[in-house]
Amino acid sequence: MGWRIPFLLSAVLIAVGLYIRLGVLETPVFEEMKAKKQVAKAPVLDAVRLYWKDILLTCLIRTGQQAPFVLFTTYLLSYGTGVLKLERSFLFNCVLAAAATSLITTPLFGYLSDRIGRKRMYLIGAFTMLVFAFPYYWLINSAIPAVIALTVVASLVVHDMQYGPQAAFIAESFPPNVRYSGASIGYQLASLTSGGPAPIIATWLMHTYGTSTAISCYLAIIAAISLISAALLKDRSQEDYISVAPRAPDLDAGQPLVASSAKPTLS
């Protein structure tokens, strides 16, 4: 019965989230265009029609971030208890320590992306994930508690190299006319194509091949997909958004099609 209490208390987060969201200001670019009454009537349709490639690439860059996250957390509990016969409480504590570390590393890599560029930081993270794919299971399979704990913590640090700059990188990859719609569609689409199937695929690979090397190959492949997709995704962070905003057929000439340019909160 007591386990329900934290879930009930989480309702407070709704009020907190609403308070924060209402206090978030739109960007100066959007405010200027809003004042000129140049807001899009159907931003979702325009995002799909004009920027479907960017939406697809946005989905694919998350492949090498979201799927590993699920494997490093949720699937770890199943693999650790079922294959390595480790205590579930020990694995829970390892994941908890990793999550606490992410409170630092996620904003840290976000800050680094401010300094060296979103795309460059994301490429570094995707490449690191590719390299980390095989050592991860080698270290987990050692069955040495200290090694496992450090590996679990390190896994989320590697994950955060992509997750830290991700929200800004995705949002800045779309011009203001479709930014919120395009970023949201691409981001959430990855939950269906990457995060959701990940533990099922990992379980099938382990059952079929009987070795974690198969899962490491899976991790390496999705990291490569993320790396290639990030390289192909256009970085528009330095563009003059007002001048590049496309025009829609249902608007008068001289009125670029614009939707909210606020960066979405991506979880």
N, C-alpha and C positions, 0 to 999 in steps of 0.2 A: 504494500500500500504506500509505503513511504517514498518509493521511487517515483511516484506520480507528482510529488510536491515540486521538484525542480522543473518539471515540464509545465506545471501550472504557473510557477513564478516567471517562466520565460515569457508569459504574456506581457510582462512589464517592458520587455524589449520592443514590443510593438510601439508603445508610447515613446520610448527613447528614440527608436528609429525614425518615427514620424517627426519628432521634435528636431532631430538633426537634419532630416531631409528638407523640412520647411525653412531651415536656416541656411541651406546651401544656395549660394547665388549663382545665377547663370553667368557664362563668360561674357566679357565685353563685346565679343564678336556677335554673339547671339542677341544680346540686348539691343545692339545697334540695328540688327536686321529685324528684330521684333518691333522696334519703334517705327520702322518703315513698312510694317505690315507685309512682310515677305516670308511668312511662315507657311510651310507645306501643308496641304490638305490631306495627303495620304503618304506620309513618309515611309511606312512599311513597304508599300507597293513600289515606291520609287527606289528604295534601297535594294529590293530584290531585282528590279528591272535594270538599274544602272550599275549596281555594285555587287552583283552575284558572285563574281570572282573573289572579291575582297571578303565577302561573307564566308565563302568556302575556305579560303586561306586562313581566316580567323578561326574557323572550326578546326582546321588541321594543325595550326600551331599549338592548340590546346591538347591535341592528341598526346604529345610527349610530355605534357604537364599533368593533366587530370588523371589519365590512366595510371601512371606511376604512383600518384598520390593515393589512389584507392588500393594499389598493391602494397604500398609501404605502410598502410594503416589497417584497413579492414581485412584484406586478404592475409596480411601478416599473422593475424590472430588465428586464422584457420590453418595456415601452413605451419606456424610455430607449434601449435598444440597437436595437430593431426600428424604431421610428418616428423617433426623434431621432438615431440613429446615434452614440450616445455610448459611451464605453469602459465596459465592464462593471466594471472595477476601480475606476473613478471613482465609479460608482453604489454599489458595495459600500462604499466608504469613506464616502460620504455617509450611507448607512443606518447604518453603524457609529457615526458621530459622533452621529446622531440617537438611537441606542439608548443611547449613553453619557450623553446629555443626559437621557434618560428616567429614568436612575438617580437624578436629582435632582428632576425635575419630577413624577414619579409620587407619591413620598411628600410632596412639597410641596403638591400639590392634595389629597392625602388629609388633610394637616394643615389646610388651609383649610376642608375640609368639616367638620372638627371645630369650627371657629370659626363658620362661617356656616350649617351644616346640609348634610347629604348631598344632599338633594333639590335645594336651591338651587344647589349647586355643579354638580350633574349637569345641571340645566337650562341653566346658563351655558355649560357645555361643549358641550351639544348645539346650542345657538344659535350658538355660535362656529363649530362644524363646519359648520353650514348656511351661514353667511356666508363661510367659507373655501373652500367647494366650487369656486367659479369662479376666484378668484385663484390657487388652487393650480396648476391646469393652465396658466393664463396665464403664470405665472412659470416653471414647468418648461419650457414651450415656447419660452422666450426663448433657450435653448441657451447661456446665459452661465454658465460653471462656478460662479462665486461665487454668483450668484443661485440656481442650482439647489441648491447645497449648503445655503444658508441656508433655502431653501424646504423641503427634505427634513427638516432639523432642526426647523423650525417646525411641520411637519405632525404630528410625533409629540408636540410640546408641546400642540398643539390636541387631539390624541387623548387625551393624559394628563389633560386636564381632566375627562374622563368616567371614564377608567380608574382614576385615583387614588382617588376616593370609591366606585367601583363595588362592591367587595367588601362594604364596610360597608353601603352603601345597599341592596343586594340582600338581604343577610342580615337587616338590621333591618326589612325590609318583610314579613317572616314572623314570626309569634309562635313561641315556643320549641317548641311541639308539632310543628311541621313545618318548622322553620327550615332545618336542613341539607338535608333532602330537597327541599323546595320550591325553595330557592336553587340547589341543584345541578342539578335537572331543568331549570329555566328557563335557567340559565347555559349548560349543555351543549347544550340544544336550539338555541340561537342559532348554534352551530358548524355545524349542519346547514342552517339557514335563511338565515344571513347570511355568515359567514366563508368557508365552503366554496364557495358559488356566486359570490362576488364577482369573482374574476379571470376566470371564465368569462363572466359577464355583461358585464364591462368589455371583454373581447376581442370579444365579439359586437357590442357597441355601436360599438366602433371600426371593426370590419369592415363593419358595416351602414351607418353614417352617415359614416364617414371623417373624423370630427372628435372631438377630446377634449371638446368642449362637451357631447356626449351623455353622456360619463362624468361630467362635472360635474353634469349634471342628475340622474343616478343618485345621486351623492353627496348632493346637496341633498335628494332625496326620502327617502333613508334617514335623513338627519339629522333631517328633519322628523318621521319616524316615531318616532325616538328621543325627540325633544323632546315630542311629544304623549303618548307612553307614559309618560315620566318624570313628566309633569304628572298623569297619571291614577293612577300607582302610589301606593298609600297609604304614608305615612311613619309607621311605628310606633315610631320610636326613643324617643319620650317616653312610651310607654304602660307601664302596670303589667302586665307580661307574665303574672304569676301570676293576676291577676284576669280577664284577657281570654282566657286559654287555653280553647278550646272543649272540650266533653266528648264522649267517644266512646261509641257504643252498647255496646261490649264491655267498658267499664270500669264499676265501681261508681259510684254517685252521689257527687259530691264529689271525684272523682279526675279532674282534667283530663288530657287526652291530651297527652303530652309526648315529644318526641324531642330529640336533642342540640341544644343552642343554640350550640355553638361555631361561630364564623364560618368558613365554608369558605375554603380557600386557592384563590383563583381566578386562573387564568393566562390 
